[in-house]
Amino acid sequence: MTPTQLTAFAAVVRLGSVKAAAAELDVTESAVSMHIKSLRTELSDRLFVRSKGGIAFTPGGLRLATRANELLGLQDQTKREVRDAADGASFGFQCANGLLQFRLTLPIADFVTARIARVGLSFQSLPSKPPRGWSPSAG
């Protein structure tokens, strides 16, 4: 399952036809059909069937429709993060308020800055509720 195959499938899902997906992706209909065929083979599912009324998705096709968008979004996010990291971008960490926050902040900062040049760090406290029965004296 490749990003190109998932892109073709997601376009078919969104637009409701192979022809419209091919036009949007600026490829031939046979190219889109080839990507769909590869997905069908790999996943052992028809994914959808064509009818006069459009496309009817199998349960597996509906599941893939959701996952395809998630995977493509994750791929885009990863590309941005890697580019940003190469440019010396900032990293943020979130930690619950309290002792854990104070014990982790400096070690994390030391670890990251020792290994990555040109990095900025930010720490954000999350609201936290102490466990029932906990008191500062019980530590």
Secondary structure, DSSP 4 states (H G I P E B T S, - for coil): --HHHHHHHHHHHHHSSHHHHHHHHTS-HHHHHHHHHHHHHHHTS--EEEETTEEEE-HHHHHHHHHHHHHHHHHHHHHHHHHHHHTT-EEEEEEESSHHHHHHHHHHHHHHHHHSSS-EEEEEEEP--PPTT--GGG-
